[in-house]
Amino acid sequence: MNRNDASPTLSIVIPTYNGRHLLDACLRSVKACQPASSPIEVIVADDASTDGTVPWIDHHYPWVQVVSRKTNGGFCAAANGGIAAARGTFIQLLNNDAEVTPGWAEAGLRPFDDPSVGSVAPLVLVRSDPSRVDSAGDGYAFFGWPFKRGHGEPAENWSRHPADEVLGASGSSAIYRADVLKRLGGFDESFGSYYEDVDLAFRLRWAGYRCVFEPSCRVLHDVSATYDHGSPKLHRRMSRNAELIFWRNLPPWWIAAALVPHLVFLLAQLAWKSRHGRSTPFLRGKLDALRLLFDRNRSSSRHPARTAPTRPHLPLTLDPRRAARNHARRVTS
């Protein structure tokens, strides 16, 4: 595994910002678990870090390619820089606070034998407690609630779970068909971070591709290590992005049916946020979403959900109780 592999099967893109303290475990796991039969390349997409990440990688991991931004642009911008540089047939987005496990690549690439599969969702386990699940693929409740399947549940239950179709894959470790990912333009950089993977999952669906959960492809994830989850700015962005997902990605007929439940859900969220002192960033985020939705330059009328010639299969749950049991505030970046 080096920077000059002629034709890697898998490109691993690791976006990072001031994450040098996290990268050592991540990169060591990739080195230790690299597949024998499938050449891979590793790209660290540095988002203008100021902690010496780039020279540290050059010194300690010379086989890693670094794509470095001059200005900080957020998770999506950094990820897209790495995606553009990737040469592999498949691309895995891997958080800097994640570790791969033996056999992860072989298992994660097998579902792509089916040409209709555009992405694969690994079984993501909590690194500090691998007996618990972080994500078994992404789900979406019909009234506008993205959630992690299986979050917090015993890993044993999901390790024996059959591979099945899910809405999408967690951005902490998702594997994509490279040509499709690049054709769709990667992540929407207006999201910055959070729910960008759900938006991409919908766009892959509208392009005619499926996502498969593969329980034998396992990744450890250090949940919440990258961002300050007490930040009002972050809560505002999450509120905005969640609203954009609903209005941009669902077909008009679905929005019409889900509108009243969606509004009730927003009121319930507002009540919870108010009790915890987070109502202001929540409301500001919703206003930000409205401005973007009505901005002519970012009009959702051009989104595949409005222009796709055929209606894709969208595996959305109709049972809000199931969504509630599986939901956890998303921390994929």
N, C-alpha and C positions, 0 to 999 in steps of 0.2 A: 504494500500500500504506500504510494508516494504521489507527489504532485504530477508526475508525468505518465501515470497509467493511461494507455492509449484509449481504451474504451470501457470505462467503468459501467458496470450494470446498475449500481446504486450510488447516488450522490446524497450525502448526508449534509444538510444545511443547518447550521447552528447559529441563530441570531443571538447577539449578546450586546449588552451595554453595561460597562463597569462590572462585569461578571467574572473577572479573572479568578476570584476565590471559588467559583463554582465549576469552572471549565476543566480543572485537572481531573476530577473524578469522572466527568462526562467523557473526556477524550481518552482516558485510560480504559474505560469500559469498551469504547469502540475498538481500540487497538487490541484488547484482549479477546474480544468476541467476533472479530472480523471473519466473515465466511471464507472457507478455503477455496471454494469453487467459483465465487462471484466477486470479481474485482470491484472495489468501492473507492470513492474519493470523499474526503471530508473538507467541507468549506465552513470556516467560521466567518459569519457576516457581522462585522463589528460596526456598531452604530455610534461612531465617534467617541469611543470610550476615553476616559481620562485617567484610568488606573493602570496604564502600562500594558494593557492586554496584548496589543499587537507585537511589541518586542518580546514579551514573555513567550508567546506562541512560537515566534521565529526561533527562539533559543531552545525551548524545551520540546517543541513538536514541529520540527522542520518539515515533516511530511504533510502537514495541514496547510491548505491554501487559505489565505486571508483575503476577504473582500472588505475593504474599509471605507466607510463613508466619512466625508470631511465635516458634515454637520449632522447633528442628531435628528433623525426623522421618525423614530418610533419603530415598534416591532415589525409592522407590515413593510415599511420601506426597507429595513435591513434585510428581512426575509426575501423580498423581491430581488434585492441585489445579489444575494446568494443563489437564488433560483436562476437568474439570468446567466450566471457564471457556470452553473452546473452542466456537466456533460453526460450524466448518466441517463439510462433508459427510464429509470425511476428515481424519484426524489423523496427523501424523508426529511420533514421538518422536525428538528429535535431541540427541545429547550436546553439551555445551558445548565439547568438544575435537574437534568434527567440522566439516567444511565441505562444502557442496553444490557441485555442478558444473553447468554449463549443460545445460539440458534434463532435469535430474533429475526435476522435478515432473511434466512431461508424460509421461515414460516410466513413472514410478512410479504414475501414476493410471490408465493404460490398462488394466491387467489387471482393474480393478474393473468393467469393462463386463460381465464375467461375474458374475452375482449370487451365485455360490457362493464367490467369493473374499472372504475376510474380512481378509486382510493381504497385504502385498507386502514381499519382502525385497530391498533394493537390493544391488548389488555394492559392498561396502565395501572400500576400498583403504587401505593404510597411508599416512598423510599424509607421513611423512618419506621414504617410498620407494614412490610410487604404482605401481611396477612389480610390487609384491607385494600379495597378497590378505590382507585381515584376515578377511573373512567373505563367503561366498556363500550365506547362509542358514544356519539352525541345523539340525543333525542330532541323532539320539539313537540310541545303540547299545542293543540289546535288554537288556543286562545292567546298564543304569543309568549310561550315560556320555554326558552332553551334550557336543557338540563343534561347532566352527565348520567348515563345509564349506570346503575349499580354503585354509585358513589357511596363509600362508607360501608358497603356490604362485605361479607367474608370473601376473600379471594378464592377460597376453595369452591364456592358455589359457581363462580364464573370461569374457573379453570376447566371445569367439566362441561361448560356451556358449549353447545354446538356453534360452529361458525354460522352467522346469520347476517341478513341485510339490516343495516342501520341507516339513519339519515346521513350521518357524516362521521368524521374522525376528529379527535381532539388535536388542536394545533400543537400540543406539547410533543407529539410523536407521530403524526399522520404520515402515511406513505402515499404518494401520488404517481400516476402515470405522467411522466415528464412532458411529453408533447402536448397532452391535454391541458396540464397545468399552465404551461407557457402560452398556449393558444387563448386561454381564458384571462390572461394577464396577471396571474398570481393573485395575491391578496389585494383587496381594495384599500389603498393607503389612507383613504379618508377615515377609516376606522381607527387607525393608530395602533390600538391593541384592544383585545377582548371582543369576542363574538365574531372576529374576522374569519375564524375557521367555520363557524355556522353559516355565514354569508357565502363562503366559498363552497360549502357542502350543497347549499341550494343551487348555486350556479352550475356545479357539476351535474346535479340532477336535471336542471333545465337543458343542459347540453346532451343529455341522454345517457349518462353514466351512473352506475350504482356504487355504493360503498358497502364493504363487507367487514364485519367484525371477526378478527382472527385471534382466539384466545391463546394459541400457542406462541404467538408473537408477543413477548412481554417486555415492558419498559418500566423502570422505576422512576417516579417523579417526586421531587421535593416540593410539595404543594406550597404555594405562596412565597417562595424564596426570592422571586425577582422583583416584585412590586410591593409598595407600601399600601396595604389594603385599608388603612385608616385615612387615606388621602381623599379629601372632598373632590379634588380634581379627577381622581380615578373613578369615584362613584358617579360623578357627572358624566364622564365618558361612557361608562357601562350603561347608564340609563339611556343615553342618546343612542348607542349602538344597538341595544335591545329593541328599541322602537323602530330603528331603520330596518332591522331584519324583518319585522312583521309587515311593514308597508311596502318594502321593495321586493320581497322574495315570494310572497304568497300570491296565488292567482286571485283575480278579482272576485270570483264566485266564493272562494274560501274566506276572503276578508269580509264579504257581506254577511256570511253565516256566523263568523266569529266576532263581529264588531262589538256586540253587546257584552259577551263574555270577556272580551279583551278590556273593555272599559271598566267592568267590575273588577277584573284582575288588577288593573292599574290603581283603582281606588283602594283595594286591599293592600297593595304594595305601599301606597302613600301612607296609609294608616300605620303600617309596620315601621316605615322609615321615620315617621313623625315621633313614634315612641322611642326611637333610638337616635334622635337628633340628626337625621340624615335627609330630612324632607327637602331642604334647599338645593343641594346638588342633584337630587332626584328630579325635582321640577325643572331646574335649569337644563338638565340633560334632555328632558322631553321637549322643551322649547328649542333647544339646539337642533333636535331631530326635525321638528316642524320647519325650521328655517331651511335645512338642507333639502327636505322633501319638496319644498315649494321653490327652491332655487332652480331657475331654468337651466343653468349650466350643469346641474347634477340631477336632472329630471329622471325620475324612476320610469318614465314612459319608454326609455330606451333599454331598460333592464330586460334580460331574457324572459322574466316572468310575464312581460307584456308583449314580447315579440316572438317567442318560440312557436314554431308551426304546430307542434304536438304537445299534449299535456303529459308531463312525466309522472311516474309513480312517486308520490311523496309519502313516505312512511311516518305520518304524524299521528300521535296518539289522541284519541278522543276522550280519554279518561283522565280528568285533572287530578284525581286522587293518586293515580299511578305516577303522574308527573311529579306531584308533590312529594311522594315517598322517595323518588329517585333524585330530586333536585338538590343541587348545592350551588351556591354562588360560584360562578365559573372563575377558575384561577388558572387558565391554560398558559399564561405567558409570564 
